[in-house]
Amino acid sequence: MALFARSCYRHRVIVVIAWLAVLVSVIGIERTVGSAYSETFSLPGTESARAQSLLASALPKQAGDSDTIVWHVRNGSINDPGVQARIKALLQKVAAAPSVAAVRSAYGPGGAAQISRDGRTAYATIAFTKLAQSIPKGDVRHVIDLVKGAGSSSLQVEIGGQAIEQVNQTPPSNSVAIGLVAAAIIILLAFGSLLGMVLPLLAAVVALGTATFTIDLFSHLISISTIAPTLAALIGLGVGIDYALFIITRHRDGLRSGLSPEDAAVRALNTAGRAVLFAGGTVCIALLGLLVLRLSFLDGLAYASVITVVLTMATALTLLPALLGFMGQRVLSRRERRRLTESGPQDGHTTGFWARWARFVSRRPVILSLAAIVVMLTLASPVLNLRLGLSDAGNDPASSTTRKAYDLLAAGFGPGSNGPLLLVAQVGTPADTAALGKLAQTLQRVPGVAAVVPFPSKPGAKVAVLEVIPTTAPQEVRTSDLIKHLRSTLIPAAEQGSGLRVLVGGATAIFDDFAAIISAKLPLFIGVIVGLGFLLLLIAFRSLLVPATAAVMNLLAAGASFGVIVAFFQWGWGSDRLGLGRPGPVEAFLPVIMLAVLFGLSMDYQVFLVSRMHEEWVHTHDNRHSVILGQATTGRVITAAAAIMISVFAAFVFGGQRVIAEFGIGLAAAVFLDAFVLRTVLVPSVMHLFGRANWWLPRAVDRRMPHLSVEPTEDAEETSPS
């Protein structure tokens, strides 16, 4: 690493030009070929997937996405001639639009059920030819534009549904800028140097820009969701500034201790740079752990995030030392340079707040560790009520057409009309058809069912469809209970004694199945990433207690952050105030992605903290001294890096997307607790209590393990050739 760092430092012009060339190249290629994001979402083996497959093979025109146009008159009736003429003209244009298979109107045969009891609200169902994620966005926007032009002062026309919602979601473009400004202020306060502030931001921006356009290109090769660039930006901006900050801090320490700028940069890369490489690799492994779930939607998110993390590591280990070569001593503030000239080399790690705090922790490890555990367990307690699902359009911004359509349907027909269930039935004989009719009559009397509407079918058709409208909204727990009741009790009873086979499908059932799959596979996923993290730390620090402690701390941080999310979004303690909708379930895919990111970020802080302790332990074999010095030397940079991450993650809360806001709140809470409770209080307290046992490893295990040095001792570092 030392030779590599020195090469980047001495050939800094070439390194900077190379990075600029890479950035310009990927931008140029992306501008030529564009991107090809897709919302591939498959749940092989689930009942909703089988229902969708049966629909696609037997009734292709009914197998695509089903969205809704809602109209409401402020006065009069929707049957007024002027209203009818206006809406019929709109629906004719929509029916002729690309990707639209059919439109089922309230004014057509059997449309009476699509008119509210007061006669002021009605809806039409748009049957698209494909599922929402596969419909060209231009076709969906064309339909939206048609609807937008249909309203008047007395007639409100809105449109909702999965396809509409996906197109209307826009990435929070200002979040990156807000995060960068917040990061700049924090770094300037921490370093007191304008150039010290610019360098980590510059490295992070280059990495993020390169990653964003690279992900665009990779979307042609693998299926990547449209949410992936935003999520990758959230992760990359946080870890990119973090990694650069750790390296620059170590470089500044070297300058203050009297090293030349080149030797200080080499030492920084050979110590903190190794930790960056190790921590970044851990983040990538945690993210790639998503692949064990074998869900294509999550695979794309994992690949996009890994691309971003790899590029942030690459800029931190190559571009950053090159930039340091241009800055010389100016990375230090004027006061620090003046003090270095007047007083000579200094070691400020034995004085100051963090040195005093580290000594205080060493004197009160029992009380502090118990207090920290109580705080973490209290915050984690709401996670016992965690409910996974999909927040519906009722949580969209109040000004959006999807939210307005949702509210109109809920007011006119009940909340369940926003997420009907599709019962797809195989009917081979008249007896099967009779059994299905009996099931429809039974469902009319079932609590939780507002209406049952048979789809029109041709005589002799082998597949029939019943639309079941729940009394509750798609995201409500009672809707999930109804799906379970249908599958476990009502449908098996109807099938008994006949050849009838009925499957429960539709968007609401699909996401209910998705939540069930995630819940079932969550223990496996946690076991994989905890186990891999344990093995990596075991090899790095030659200890059993250090990786075991890290695993427990990571689980505490994850539990507490999920507790905050449950209270904020599921219980609604804060979501309404931020315009993120009413209380609802936590997005089904959020736990696995957040766990991957959190385990990676938590490992960052653990590696930077413990590697410094381990370095001192190798020198002195004095556990108390090593823990105190490790905490004193890393406390400031860990908390400053955490403050930056918190600012970056919090900036994404205000983009208007509930799912991104959930990530922002959860990650910000996790980083705050990790840095200011776990690594500042609990980890050092526990390591004081364990004493020399922190560094114990059975000799038989030690002999069989490969040797991996995260941070070499400074005595072993390469010095500048004379």
N, C-alpha and C positions, 0 to 999 in steps of 0.2 A: 504493500500500500504506500510506503514511503517513497519508493522510486516512482510510482505512478503519480503521486501527488506532486513530486518535484518536477516531473515532466510536464504536467498540466500548468504548473506555475511558470516555468521557464518558457514554454511555448504558448503563452497565454493568448497571443494574437491569433494563432492558428486555431486554438480551441474556440475562441469567441466567434471567429468567422465560420467555423464548422457548424456551430449551433445555429447561427443566423441562417446558414445555407439550408440546414435541415428544416428550420421553421418555415422559411420561404418556399421550400420545395413541397412540403406537405400542404401548405396553403394553396399553392398553385395547382397541385394535382386535385385537391378537393374542389377547387373552384371549377375544374374541368369536368370531373365525373360526378360531383355532388355526393349526397349521402343516400342510404337506402334502409332507413330504420323501419322496423316492423314490430308489431305487437304479437308475435307468435306466442300463443297461450294454449297449451295442450295439457290435459290431465288424463293420460292413458290409463285405462282400467277403471275409471270412475263411472258411476251410473249416469251422471250428466253428460260425460263424453260419449257414452254409448247411445244416449238419447239423441245427441247432436248428430252422430254418425248415421243413425237410423233415419232421421229427418233428411239428412243430405242425400242419402241414397234413394229414398222413396218419394220425398216431397222437396226437391231442391229449392223451389221457390219460397218455401217456408223455413229453410235451414239457415238463412243468413241472419244478420243482425236485424232486430225489430225495434225501430225508434218511433217516436210519437210526435205528431203535430197537435197542439192544443189551441183552441180558440175560445175566447170568452167575450161576451157582450156586456158592457157596463149597464145598458138599459135595453129593454125589449127582450127578444128571444133569438136563439141561434137559428130558428126556422124562418125568420123574417126573409123575404125574397132578396133584399139587397145583400144580406149576410151570406145567404146560400150561394148567390151568384159569384160573390167575391171568393168564397172558399172553394167552390167547385172549380173555378178557373185555376186557382193555386194548385189544387190537388191533381188536376190534369197535367200541369207543367211538371210537378214532382214525379208523377207516374212515368213521364217520358224522359226523365233525367237519367244519365248514365249510372249504372250500378244499382238502380232501383228495379226490383222485380215486380212489385205490385203495391197498390195503396188501398187499404180497406177503410172506407169512409163511413162516417156517421150517417151520411145521407144515402148510403147504398142499402142493398138487401140485408136484413138482419142488423142494421146499424142502430137500432133503438137503444141497445145496451150501452152505446157509446155517447149517449146524451144524458147529462145530469138531470136529476129529478126536477130542479127548478128551471130547466130549459135554457140556462144561460151559459153553460160550458159543454163543449163536446171535443172529441179527439178523433184523429185518424191514425192508423198504424201504417208505417212505411216498412215494407219488407225489402231489405237490401239483398243483393245476390250473394253476398259473402258475409262472414263474421266481421265485426267492427275493426279488428286489427288488420284485416286484409283488404279493406275497401280503400281505393286511392283517395288521398286526402282532398284532392281537387274536386272529386265527385261529391264528397260530403260538403265541402264549402259551397258548391253550387246549390245544393239543396238548402243550406242555411241562408244563402243570399236570396233565394226565392221566397223563403218564409219571412225574412226581414222586411221585404217590400210589400207584404200582404196586409199589414195592420193599418189601422186608422185611429182617429181620436176616440171613436166609440167601440172599436173592435181591437182586442189584444190577441196577437197570434205569437205563440212561442213554440220551440222545438226542443225535445230532450231525448236522451238515450245514450248508449255506450259510444256509438260512432261519433255523435255530436260532441260528447264530452271530451273524447280523445283529441279531436281537432281543435277544440276551443282552449285546451290547456296550453299555456305559453310558459316557457321557462322563465324564472325570475331573474331577468337580465341584470337588474341593478344590484342583486345580492352580492355578486363578485366584487363590484366596485365598493359597496359599503364595507365588505369584509376587508378589502385591501386598505381602505382609509383607516379603519379601526386598528388593523395590524400596524400600520405606519406610526400611529400615535403611540401605541404601547411600546414598540421597539425604540422609538425616539426617547421616550421617558426612561426606558430601561438602560439604554446605551449612552444617551446624551450626545450622540454623534449622528449627523445627517447621513454621512456615507455608510455608517453602520446600519442605518435604517434602510437605505436604498438596496443594499446587496441582497438580503434575503427576499425582499419583495421582487427584485428583478429576476432572481433565479426561479422563484415560484411562478411568476408570470410567463417566463419562457417555457417552463415545463407544462404549465396549464394550457398555453396556446398550442404547443406542439401536440399535447395529448388530445385536445378537443378535435383538432382536424384529423389526427390519426384515427380516433374512434369513428369519425365520419367515414373514413376510408374502409375501416374494418367492418362497417355495417354492410358492405357489399359481400363480405366473405362469410360472416356469421350473423345470426339473428340477434339484433340488439334493439332494445326498447327505446322509445323516444325519451323516456325519463332518465336513461343511462348517462347522457352528457351532464345533466344537472347534478345527479348523484355523484358522478366522478369529479365534477368541479368542486363540490362540497368537500369530498375526501381529499382531493389533490391539493386544494388551496390550504387546508389545514395542515397536512403532513409536510407539504412542500416548504412552507414558512418554518415549520417546526425543525425540519432537518437542517435547513440553512442556518437557523438560529443557534442550534447546538454546535455546529462547526465554527461559526463566527465567534461564539462565546469562548470556545477553547483557543481559537486563534488570538483573541484579545488577551486571554490569560497569558499566552506565550509572549506576546509583545510586552506586557507589563512585567514579566519575569526577566526581561532583558534579551530575549531571542531576537534575531534579525527577522524581518517580515517573511523571508523565504522559509527559515527554519520553523517559525511559528506556524506557518501554513502547513508545512509537512507534518509537524507534530499534531496539529488539529485534525488533519485527514487520517493520520495513522492511529489516532485514538478515537475521537468522536466520529470520524468518518467510518471506522470499522463498526462502531455502534449503530450508525445510520444504516449501513449495509445490512447488518443483522436485524435491526428493527424493521426496516423496510421489507426484508425477505419474510419476516414473520407476518407482517400485514398481508403480503401477497398470498402466503400459505393459508391464512385465515380466510381470505376472500375466495380462494380457490376451493376451500372446504364447501362452498355452496354447490359445487359440482356433484357432491355425494347425494344431494337431494334429487338429482336427475329430473329437474324441471327446466325446460328450455328458456322460459322467461327469466329465471334467476341466473342461468348460465351466461346470458348476454350481459347482465348487470355485473357479474363477477369479472368477465373478461375486460369490460370497459374500465372498471375500477383498477384492475391490476395493471393495465396499460398506463394509466395515470400515475400510479404509485411508482412503477418502474422508471418512468421518465422523470419524476421528481427526485428519485434517488440518483439518477444519472446526472442531472444538472447539479445537484448538491456535491457530487464527487468529482465532477470535471469542470463545469462552468464556474462554480464558486471559487475554487483555488485560482483559476485563471483571473477572475475579477479581483481577487485579493492581491494578485500581483500588480495590478494597476493602482491600488490604493495605498500601498506601503503602510506608514504609521498612521495615516489619516482615518483608519478604522476606529482609532481611539479618539475620544473627545479632546478638545484643546487643553482642558484642565488636566486630563490624564497624561497627555504628552508633556506638558510643562512639569508635572510632578515627576515623571520618569526622567526627564533631563536634570532636574534639580536634586532628586533624592536617590536616583538609581533604581534598580529592579526592586519590585515589591511582591509580597504574597499577602493578599487581602483576605485569604480564606480563614484565618484564625481570628479575625475581628469582624464586626458588623452584625446585622440582625440575624442572618442565617447561621452564623457560628454560635451566637448566643442561644438561638432557638434549638439548634442541634444538641447543645449541652443540656438545655432544659429538658428535652425529650429523654435524654439518657438518664436523668435523675428521677423521672416520673413515668416510667414505661407502663406500669400496671394500670394506673388511673387513666392515662391518655388512651391506651389501647381499648379499655372497656368503654370509655366515652365514645370513641370513634365507631366501635362495633354497634353500640346502641343507636347512633345516628344513622348508620347505613341500614340496619335492620328495620328501623322505623320507616325510612323512606322506601324500603323494598316491600313493605307489607301490602300495599295496594296491588302488587303483582299477583297476589293470590286470587284476585277477581278479574284477571286478564281475560278478555274475550276477543278472539280474532274474527275478522270478517272483512267486509268491504263497506266503507262509508258511502252512502248513496248521494244522489244529487241534491238532497236537502242540506248538505254541507258545502255546496258550491257557493261562491260569492253571490250576495243577494242581487247584484246587478246583472248576473249572467242569464242567458236565455234558458239554460238547462235548469237553473234554480227556479225561475219563474214558471216554466212548464211543470216542474215537479209540484210546486205549491198550488197551481191551478188544478192539476189532477187530484191532489190530495184533498183539496177543498170540495171539488165536485163529485169525486167518486170514492174517496177514502184513500189513505196512504198506501194501501197494498196495490193500488192500480199502477204504481210506479215500478213494481217488480213482480209481474205475474209469473206463475210457475207454468211450465208446459208439461202436460202428461202425454207422452208419446206412446201410443199403444199399437201392438201388432194384433190384427184381427183377421183370423183365417177363415172363420165360419160365422154364420148368422148367430150362433150361440155366443161367440166371442163378442160380437157387436152388442148383443143383448146384455152381456155381463158388463160391458163398458158403460152402457146406458144406465144400468143399475148403480154402477160406481158413481156416475155423475149425479144421480139423484141422492145418493148417500152423502156425497160431499157437500151438497147444498145445505145439509143439516148439521155439518161438523162445525163446532166452535173454532173460530179463527179463519173461516172461509167466508168471504164476502159474496163471491159469485163464481159460477162455473159456466164457461162459454165454449160450446163445441165449435171447432173450426169447420167450415164447409168442406165436404169431401165428396168425391164422385162415387156413384154406385159401384160396389165391388172392390173398392180400394182396400188394400191390405194394411194400410197404416192410417190411424186416426189420431187427432190431437184435441185434447181438452185444455183450455186455458183456465187455470185456477187462480183467482185473485184473492190474496190474503186480506185480512182486515188490518194487518199491521205493515209498517214500512219494511222495505227489503233489508235494512240493517238491524232491525229489531230482533232480539233473542227469540221472541214468540214466533217469528217467521221461520227461524231455524228449527224450532221445536215442531212446527207444522210439517216441515220437510221430513223430519225424522219420523213423525207419526204416520205420514203417508207411506213411507217406505217400509216401516216395520210392522204396521198393523192394517191400515185401511186397504192398501193395494194388494198385499198377500191374501186378505180375506176375499177380495173381489176376484182374484185370479183362481182361487181354489175351485176345482171341479170343471175347469174350462181350459182352452188353449190360449186364453188371453195373457198377454205379457205387456206390462205397463212400466215405463221408465220415467222418472221425474227429471226434467231438464229445464232449460231456460237460464238466463244470465244469473238470476238470484241463486239457483241451485248450483251453478258452476262455481261461483265464488264461495258458497258454503262448502262444497267439496274441496276447494282449494285450501280453505282454512283448516279443514279436517286433516288433509294430507300434511300440511305444515306442522300442525300440532303433533301428529303421530311421529314425524321424522325429526322433531326438534331435539329429543334426547340424543339421537344418533349424531346429529350435527354438533351439539355441544360437546359430546364425548370426543369427536374427531379433533376439533380445534383445541380443546383443553389438552388432549393427549399429545398432539404435535407440539404445542407450546411448551409442555412439560419436558419433552425430549430435547428440544432445542436448548432450553435453559440448563438442563442437566448436563449436556455436552459442553456448553459455554462456560459454566461456572463450577463444574465438578462438585456438585452439591445436590443433596436430595431435598433439603428444607427450602432452599431458594426457589426452585421451580414449584414446589408444593405451595409455598406461601403465595407466589405469583398467581397460581391457578385459583386459590381461594379469593384473593383480592379482586381478580378479574370477574369472578362470579358475583362478588358483592357489588362491584361497580355496575355490572349489567343489571342485576336485580333492582338496585336503587334507581337506575335510569328508567327502567321499565315501570317501576312504581310511579315515577313522576309522570310518565306518558299516560298511564291509566288514569291518574287523578286529573291530569290536564285535559285529555281528550275524551276518554271513556266516561268519566264522571262529569266532565264539562266545567271544571273549575277555572279554566282559562281560555278555552277555545272560542267561546262566544265573544269575549272581549277583544280578541284579535281578528274577528271577522272570519273565523275558520269553521263556522257552523256549530250546530247543536251537538250534544253528547252522542257518541256513536262508538262502534267497535274500533279497535286498533287494526290497521291494515294488515292483512294476513301475512304478506311477505316481509313486513317490517322487522319482526324479531330476528329472522335468520341473517338478513343483511346487516342489521345493527350489531348483532353479536359478532359477526365477522369483523366489522370495522372496529368495534369496541375492544375486542381481544387484541387486535393489532395495535391500536393506539395505546391501550394500557400497557402492552408489552414494550412500547417505545419508552415510556417513563420508567418502567421497571429496569429495562436494560441500561438506560443512561444513569439511573441512580445506583444500581447494584454493581455495574461495571466499575464505577469509580471506587466503591467500597472494596470490591474484589482486588482492584489494582493496589490499594493501600494494604490490604490483608496479605497479599503476596510479599510486600516489603517488610511488614512488621509482625504479622501473626498476632496482632492485638485487635480483637473484635470491637471493643468499645471505641478505641481510637479510629478504627477504619469506618465504622458506621457514622460517627460524628463527622469525620472529615468528608466522607462521601456525601452526606446530607448538606453540610456547609457549602461544599463546592458546587453542588447541582441544584440546590433549593431555589436560587434566584432564577436560573434559566428555565427550570421546569415550570415554575409558576408563571413566568413571563410568557413562555410558549403556550401554556394552558390558557392564559388570558386571551392570547391571540386566537387560539382555536375556538374558544367560547364566543368571541366576537364574530368570527367567520361563520360558525354554525348558527348563531342567533340571527345573523343577517338574512339567512335563508328562510326564516320564519315569516318574513313579511312579503313573500312573493305571491301569496294568494292561493297556493296549492296546499291542500291539507296534508297530503302524504309527505311532501317535502318539509312542511312545518313540523310534522311528527319526527322526522329525522333530525331536524335542527334542534328542537327542544330536547329530544332524547340524548343526542350527542353532546350538546352543550352541558346538560346536567351531568352526564357521565364524566366528561373531562374535568368539570369543576370538582366533583367529588373525588375523582381519581387523584388529581394534583394537590388539592388543598386539604383532603382528609386522609386518603390512603397513603400517598407517597410522602406527605409532610408529617403525618402523625402515626398512622397505624403500622406501616411497613418498618420504619426505624424503631418504633417501640417494640414490636415483635422480635426484631433482630437483636435488640439489646437483651430481651428476655431469653432468647435461644442461646446467646453467647457463641462459644466456639463451635457449637453443633451446627451453626449456619453453614459451615464450610466442610462438613464431614461427608465422606463418600466411601463406601466399602472398597477396599483395595482391589478385590476381584472385579468389581464393576469398573473401577477406574482403569485397570489394565486393558479391558476389552473395548473401551470407548475411544473413538478418534479424538484427537486434540484440536480444539478450535479456540483461538484467542479472539475475544471480542475487543479488548483493549490491551495492547501490549504495555509493559512497563516502560516508563519514559527513559530509563537507562538503556533500554534496548533500541530506542528509536534512532533512526539514521540522522546524523548531523550533516551539515553542509560540507561538501568536499573543499579542502583548502586549495 
